[in-house]
Amino acid sequence: MFDTGVFDRGVRETVCCLADGESDVGLVELMTDLHRSEAVVAERKLAVIAELFVRRTTEVESDGAWTSTAHEVVEAEIGAALTMGRAAAGRLIGLGMSLRTRLHATREAMARGDLDLYRVRLIEDATANVSDDRIGEVEHQLLEQVLAPPRSGGTGLTGRRLTNAANRIIARLDPAGVRAKREKAQADRFVGVGAAEDGMCRILGSIPAVQGRAFDARLRELANTVCPKDLRTYEQRRADGLSALIDGAGFVHCECGRVDCGQDSRLATTARKPLVHLIMLDATLAGGDEPAYLDGYGIVDAAHAREIATDAEVEPVRAPSSVLPTTYRPGTVLDTWMRVLAGGCEWLHCDVAAWNTDLDHHRPFDHSDPATGGPTVAGNMTAYCRNHHRLKHSGHWAVTADGGIELVAPTGHRYRPRSSGLVGVGSDHAAGSDHAAVAARRRTRAQNRAARIRAERRRRQAHLDAVRHRRATPNRSSGTGAPDEPAPF
């Protein structure tokens, strides 16, 4: 039984320590310890909720009622005790039962303080549709990547990187299931506009990943069509970019108010497709099951990747030359190579898309004498979003790149970020290692379409073989000996 009295005393002692004046290092370590303790307490709370639900279910079943009634009974008890609504209470019941019945290793990690409630929710959401016969292996492989490596500065996965790791594992173990789930989600796509407060509306929707990335890219582009003197925030300009799309304009009108505004009012208004980057192995394009990576979104299954690539321009990803350049800006080959490897901003737990980042030199480039400064090569560059790029140069954090990136906090604590790119999501990879497997041969649209057709034919043939097998096997569930009906395509 968890001793809440001891925990309360520990909290009071912590407050006293803060009042007495703790060092910066001590504050960070105390914060870390409290975060782990919070996870332990959260696991105990969820275990108690699950036990209460099991007991109420047994009572309701003995009374001859539906077990769903037990859910309503426990929702009411939790809501009253914890001061929350029915929906919030229901989510706690679902998470508690998942930890009790399916995610045993995740529960153990949470009980040790290795996983907080936020990451446990991400794991449950990502694995919700995994079948019972596969969940053990999926969970085992996922926790190997999610938990912090047992070394100094090792960090775990969270946010989009955690979800990407889960999706990659599930796509490898159950590609047919992933495809069926995606097709159902696509069938349920929608966009809704609802009233909000203060004369505003909220837009909510669910659209295919590529359309979403294209929409995001177009808004980003429109937001940057104003001159530098415009005082609106980036988010405000994105919102105004949506109005420009609705009006059919090709740019956001600048609001700097200057007579000599530098905005080019002759910007093109013709419709076009924004650039979206999808990275896949050549084997995937040819019909394999290795998942692909959609920049700014994450992992997509192989079949979906081939559908996206059907009418796309397919370009090879080449390893950069070993010749040291003397230019500050990387060439096209190196630029693409770095973004493919990075997969996004390489700061800790940042999910900004790779093609929305800056490529930063570890050792500064010497503009007056390029030969003596840091070279513009893969081993001397890292992708950071604009926010973390500024933070890196603020002087508060230090960055070392010997044997991989290491970030040093103002308190001296050291952290090692983890890659989120196509190759080995969630693993550590030094730039310039054996990533040549990423490179794909150049294909024409016709060749690309032919590869997709071959893959689709193989899927259909496998389906027909399964149908023939069912026709030859008696339907044991009905007890009539009649064959099962073939499923429609």
C-alpha positions in Angstrom: 0.0 0.0 0.0 1.3 3.4 -0.9 2.0 5.6 2.2 0.5 9.0 1.3 1.6 10.3 4.7 5.2 9.8 3.7 4.6 11.4 0.4 3.0 14.4 2.0 5.9 14.8 4.4 8.3 14.5 1.4 6.5 17.4 -0.4 6.6 19.5 2.7 10.3 18.8 3.1 10.8 19.8 -0.5 9.1 23.1 0.1 11.3 23.7 3.0 14.4 23.0 0.9 13.2 25.5 -1.7 12.6 28.1 1.0 16.1 27.6 2.4 17.7 28.2 -1.0 18.7 25.4 -3.4 21.4 25.6 -6.0 20.4 25.5 -9.7 21.8 22.0 -10.1 19.9 20.9 -7.0 16.6 22.4 -8.3 16.9 20.5 -11.6 17.7 17.2 -9.9 14.9 17.8 -7.4 12.5 18.5 -10.3 13.6 15.3 -11.9 13.0 13.3 -8.7 9.6 14.8 -8.2 8.6 14.0 -11.8 9.6 10.3 -11.2 7.6 10.3 -8.0 4.6 11.8 -9.7 4.7 8.9 -12.2 4.8 6.4 -9.4 1.8 8.0 -7.7 -0.1 8.1 -11.1 0.5 4.4 -11.7 -0.9 3.6 -8.2 -3.9 5.8 -8.8 -4.7 4.1 -12.2 -4.2 0.6 -10.6 -6.7 1.6 -7.9 -9.2 2.8 -10.5 -8.8 -0.4 -12.5 -9.3 -2.5 -9.4 -12.5 -0.6 -8.5 -13.8 -1.1 -12.1 -13.1 -4.9 -11.9 -15.0 -5.1 -8.6 -18.0 -3.2 -9.8 -18.0 -5.3 -13.0 -18.2 -8.4 -11.0 -21.0 -7.0 -8.9 -23.1 -5.9 -11.9 -22.6 -9.2 -13.7 -23.8 -11.1 -10.6 -26.9 -8.9 -10.7 -27.6 -9.9 -14.3 -27.0 -6.4 -15.8 -24.8 -5.4 -18.7 -21.1 -4.8 -17.8 -21.3 -1.4 -19.5 -23.3 -0.3 -16.5 -20.3 -0.9 -14.4 -18.4 1.7 -16.4 -21.1 4.2 -15.7 -21.1 3.3 -12.0 -17.4 3.8 -11.7 -17.4 7.0 -13.8 -19.8 8.4 -11.2 -17.6 7.3 -8.3 -14.4 8.6 -9.8 -16.0 11.9 -10.8 -17.3 12.5 -7.3 -14.1 11.6 -5.6 -11.7 13.3 -7.9 -13.8 16.3 -9.0 -14.0 15.6 -12.7 -16.5 15.0 -15.4 -17.7 11.8 -16.9 -15.5 11.9 -19.9 -12.3 12.5 -17.9 -13.2 9.7 -15.5 -13.9 7.4 -18.4 -10.4 8.1 -19.9 -8.8 7.1 -16.5 -10.8 3.9 -16.5 -9.7 3.0 -20.0 -6.0 3.8 -19.3 -6.0 1.9 -16.0 -7.5 -1.2 -17.6 -5.1 -1.0 -20.5 -2.2 -1.1 -18.1 -3.8 -3.9 -16.1 -4.7 -6.2 -19.0 -2.5 -5.3 -22.0 0.5 -3.0 -21.3 2.1 -4.9 -18.5 5.7 -3.8 -19.2 4.5 -0.2 -19.6 2.9 -0.4 -16.2 6.1 -1.7 -14.7 8.1 1.1 -16.2 5.6 3.7 -14.9 5.7 2.1 -11.4 9.5 2.6 -11.5 9.1 6.2 -12.5 10.7 5.7 -15.9 7.5 6.7 -17.8 5.3 9.6 -16.9 1.5 9.8 -17.5 1.8 11.8 -20.7 4.1 9.2 -22.4 2.0 6.3 -21.1 -1.1 7.9 -22.8 0.9 8.2 -26.0 1.8 4.5 -25.9 -1.8 3.5 -25.2 -3.1 5.6 -28.0 -0.5 4.3 -30.5 -1.2 0.7 -29.6 -4.9 0.8 -29.1 -5.7 -1.2 -32.3 -2.9 -3.8 -32.0 -4.3 -7.3 -31.6 -3.8 -9.2 -28.3 -1.6 -11.7 -30.0 0.8 -9.0 -31.2 0.7 -6.4 -28.3 3.4 -8.1 -26.3 6.0 -8.0 -29.0 5.0 -4.5 -30.1 5.3 -3.2 -26.5 8.7 -4.9 -26.0 10.2 -3.4 -29.1 8.6 0.0 -28.4 9.9 0.3 -24.8 13.4 -0.6 -26.1 13.3 2.6 -28.0 11.2 4.8 -25.8 13.0 4.4 -22.5 16.2 6.3 -22.0 19.4 4.5 -22.9 21.4 3.3 -19.9 24.3 5.8 -20.4 25.2 9.3 -19.4 23.0 11.9 -21.0 20.7 9.3 -22.5 17.2 10.6 -23.1 13.9 8.8 -23.9 11.4 9.5 -26.6 8.3 11.6 -26.3 5.8 13.4 -28.5 5.8 12.7 -32.2 9.1 10.8 -32.0 7.5 8.2 -29.6 4.4 7.9 -31.9 6.7 7.5 -34.9 8.6 4.7 -33.2 5.3 2.9 -32.4 3.9 3.3 -35.9 7.1 2.0 -37.5 7.1 -1.2 -35.3 3.3 -1.8 -35.9 3.7 -1.2 -39.6 6.4 -3.9 -39.8 4.6 -6.4 -37.7 1.1 -5.9 -39.0 1.1 -4.0 -42.4 -2.3 -5.3 -43.4 -3.9 -4.1 -40.2 -2.2 -0.7 -40.5 -3.6 -0.4 -44.1 -7.1 -1.2 -43.0 -7.0 1.3 -40.1 -5.7 4.0 -42.4 -8.4 3.3 -45.1 -11.1 3.6 -42.4 -9.6 6.9 -41.1 -9.5 8.3 -44.6 -13.2 7.3 -45.1 -14.0 9.3 -42.0 -12.3 12.5 -43.1 -14.1 15.7 -42.4 -13.7 19.5 -41.9 -16.0 21.3 -39.5 -16.4 25.0 -38.7 -18.0 25.9 -35.3 -18.8 29.0 -33.4 -16.4 30.2 -30.7 -16.4 33.1 -28.3 -15.7 36.8 -29.0 -16.7 36.8 -32.7 -14.4 33.9 -33.7 -14.8 30.4 -35.2 -12.9 27.2 -34.6 -11.9 24.9 -37.5 -11.6 21.2 -36.7 -11.0 18.4 -39.2 -9.2 15.3 -40.2 -7.7 15.0 -43.7 -5.1 12.7 -45.3 -1.6 13.3 -44.2 -0.2 14.6 -47.5 -3.1 17.1 -47.9 -2.5 18.3 -44.3 1.3 18.8 -45.0 0.5 20.6 -48.2 -2.0 22.9 -46.4 0.5 23.6 -43.7 3.2 24.4 -46.2 1.0 26.7 -48.2 0.0 28.7 -45.1 3.6 28.9 -44.1 4.5 30.3 -47.5 1.7 32.8 -47.5 2.6 34.0 -44.0 6.0 34.9 -45.3 4.8 37.0 -48.3 4.6 40.2 -46.3 7.5 42.6 -45.9 9.8 42.5 -42.8 8.1 45.6 -41.3 4.7 43.9 -40.9 4.0 43.8 -37.1 1.7 40.7 -37.1 3.0 37.5 -35.5 3.7 34.5 -37.6 0.6 32.7 -36.3 -1.6 35.8 -37.1 -0.2 35.8 -40.6 -0.9 32.1 -41.0 -4.5 32.7 -40.0 -4.7 35.6 -42.6 -3.2 33.2 -45.1 -6.3 31.1 -44.8 -8.4 34.1 -45.8 -6.1 34.6 -48.8 -6.7 31.0 -49.8 -10.5 31.5 -49.5 -10.3 34.7 -51.6 -8.1 33.1 -54.2 -5.2 35.5 -53.6 -1.6 34.4 -53.9 -0.3 36.4 -51.0 -1.2 38.0 -47.7 -1.6 41.8 -47.9 1.1 43.5 -46.0 0.0 45.7 -43.1 3.2 47.6 -42.4 1.5 50.9 -43.5 4.6 52.2 -45.2 4.5 53.9 -48.6 7.7 52.2 -49.6 6.6 48.7 -48.5 8.9 46.1 -49.9 6.1 43.6 -50.7 6.0 42.5 -54.3 2.3 42.9 -55.2 3.0 41.1 -58.4 3.3 37.8 -56.6 1.8 35.0 -58.7 -1.8 34.1 -58.0 -1.8 30.9 -60.0 -2.8 27.7 -58.3 0.0 25.2 -57.6 0.9 22.4 -55.3 3.2 23.2 -52.3 6.3 21.0 -52.0 5.9 18.0 -49.6 8.8 15.7 -48.9 8.3 11.9 -48.6 11.4 9.8 -47.9 11.4 6.0 -48.6 13.7 3.2 -49.4 14.0 2.0 -52.9 12.7 -1.4 -51.7 9.6 0.3 -50.4 8.9 1.9 -53.7 9.3 -1.4 -55.4 6.7 -3.1 -53.3 8.3 -3.8 -49.9 6.8 -3.3 -46.5 9.4 -1.0 -44.9 7.5 2.2 -43.8 8.4 5.6 -45.2 8.7 9.1 -43.5 6.6 12.1 -44.4 8.4 15.3 -43.4 6.5 17.1 -40.7 4.1 14.2 -40.1 6.1 11.1 -39.3 5.8 7.4 -40.3 3.4 6.3 -43.1 3.0 2.7 -44.1 4.5 1.4 -47.3 1.3 1.0 -49.2 0.3 4.6 -48.4 3.8 5.8 -49.4 3.5 4.2 -52.8 0.1 5.8 -53.3 1.5 9.2 -52.4 4.5 8.7 -54.8 2.3 7.6 -57.8 2.1 11.0 -59.4 5.1 12.5 -57.6 8.6 13.4 -58.9 10.9 10.8 -57.5 14.4 11.9 -56.9 17.4 10.0 -55.6 19.0 10.9 -52.2 22.8 10.8 -52.8 25.5 10.9 -50.2 27.5 14.1 -50.3 31.0 14.2 -51.7 34.0 13.8 -49.5 35.5 16.9 -51.0 35.6 19.8 -48.5 33.6 22.8 -49.8 34.6 26.3 -49.1 31.1 27.8 -49.2 29.0 28.8 -46.2 25.7 27.4 -47.5 25.4 23.7 -48.2 24.8 22.5 -51.7 21.6 20.8 -52.7 22.9 17.3 -52.2 24.3 18.0 -48.7 21.2 20.0 -47.8 18.8 17.1 -48.7 21.1 14.5 -47.1 21.2 16.4 -43.7 17.4 16.8 -43.6 16.8 13.2 -44.5 19.1 12.0 -41.7 17.7 14.5 -39.2 14.0 13.9 -39.8 13.3 17.2 -38.0 14.9 19.6 -35.5 17.6 17.7 -33.6 17.2 19.5 -30.3 15.7 17.5 -27.5 12.1 16.4 -28.1 11.4 18.9 -30.8 9.0 18.0 -33.7 9.6 20.8 -36.2 9.8 19.4 -39.7 13.2 18.9 -41.3 12.6 21.2 -44.2 11.5 24.0 -41.8 14.8 24.0 -40.0 18.2 25.8 -40.3 21.4 23.9 -40.9 23.8 25.1 -38.3 27.6 24.6 -38.2 29.0 23.0 -35.0 32.4 24.6 -35.5 31.7 28.1 -36.8 32.4 28.9 -40.5 35.1 31.5 -41.0 33.8 33.8 -43.7 37.1 35.7 -43.9 39.2 32.5 -44.3 36.9 29.4 -45.0 39.9 27.0 -45.0 40.5 27.6 -41.3 37.0 27.6 -40.0 34.4 24.8 -39.6 33.7 23.1 -42.9 30.3 22.8 -44.5 30.1 19.0 -44.3 27.7 16.5 -42.7 29.9 15.9 -39.7 29.9 19.6 -38.8 26.3 20.4 -39.3 23.0 19.9 -37.4 19.4 20.8 -38.2 17.7 23.1 -35.6 14.4 24.9 -35.8 14.7 28.7 -35.7 13.8 28.8 -31.9 16.5 26.2 -30.9 19.0 27.7 -33.4 18.7 31.0 -31.5 18.9 29.2 -28.2 22.1 27.4 -29.2 23.7 30.7 -30.0 22.3 32.5 -26.9 25.2 31.4 -24.8 23.0 29.7 -22.2 23.5 26.2 -23.7 26.6 24.6 -25.1 26.8 22.0 -27.8 29.5 19.4 -28.4 29.6 17.1 -31.4 32.3 14.6 -30.6 30.9 11.1 -31.2 27.3 12.5 -31.6 25.5 15.6 -30.5 25.5 16.5 -26.8 23.6 19.4 -25.3 24.9 21.0 -22.1 22.3 22.9 -20.0 23.2 26.1 -18.1 23.4 23.9 -14.9 25.9 21.6 -16.5 23.5 18.7 -17.1 24.3 16.9 -20.3 21.7 15.4 -22.7 22.1 13.4 -26.0 19.2 14.0 -28.5 18.0 11.1 -30.6 17.3 11.0 -34.3 13.8 11.1 -35.6 14.5 10.5 -39.3 13.8 7.7 -41.8 16.7 5.5 -40.8 16.3 4.0 -37.3 13.6 6.2 -35.8 14.4 6.7 -32.1 18.0 5.4 -32.5 21.3 7.3 -32.3 23.1 7.8 -35.6 26.2 9.7 -36.3 26.1 11.8 -39.5 27.9 10.3 -42.4 27.5 6.6 -41.3 26.0 3.9 -43.5 22.9 5.8 -44.6 23.6 5.1 -48.3 20.7 2.6 -48.2 18.4 5.6 -48.1 19.3 6.6 -51.6 16.7 5.6 -54.2 17.2 5.1 -58.0 15.6 7.7 -60.2 12.3 6.4 -61.6 9.9 7.8 -64.1 6.2 8.2 -63.3 5.4 5.2 -65.5 7.9 3.0 -63.6 6.6 4.2 -60.3 3.0 3.5 -61.3 4.0 0.0 -62.5 5.7 -0.8 -59.2 2.5 0.2 -57.4 0.4 -1.9 -59.7 2.6 -4.9 -59.1 2.3 -4.5 -55.3 -1.5 -4.2 -55.6 -1.7 -7.3 -57.7 0.3 -9.2 -55.0 -2.1 -8.0 -52.3 -5.2 -9.0 -54.4 -3.7 -12.4 -55.1 -3.1 -13.0 -51.4 -6.7 -12.1 -50.8 -8.0 -14.5 -53.4 -5.8 -17.3 -52.0 -7.3 -16.6 -48.5 -10.9 -16.7 -50.0 -10.2 -20.0 -51.7 -8.9 -21.4 -48.4 -12.1 -20.3 -46.6 -14.3 -21.9 -49.3 -12.5 -25.1 -48.7 -12.8 -25.0 -44.9 -16.2 -25.6 -43.2 -17.6 -22.8 -41.1 -17.2 -24.3 -37.7 -18.8 -21.3 -35.9 -22.3 -21.9 -37.6 -22.2 -25.7 -37.2 -23.8 -26.1 -40.6 -20.8 -27.0 -42.6 -21.5 -24.2 -45.1 -18.5 -22.3 -46.5 -17.8 -18.7 -45.5 -18.9 -16.0 -47.9 -15.9 -14.4 -49.6 -15.2 -10.9 -48.4 -15.7 -8.1 -51.0 -12.6 -6.2 -52.4 
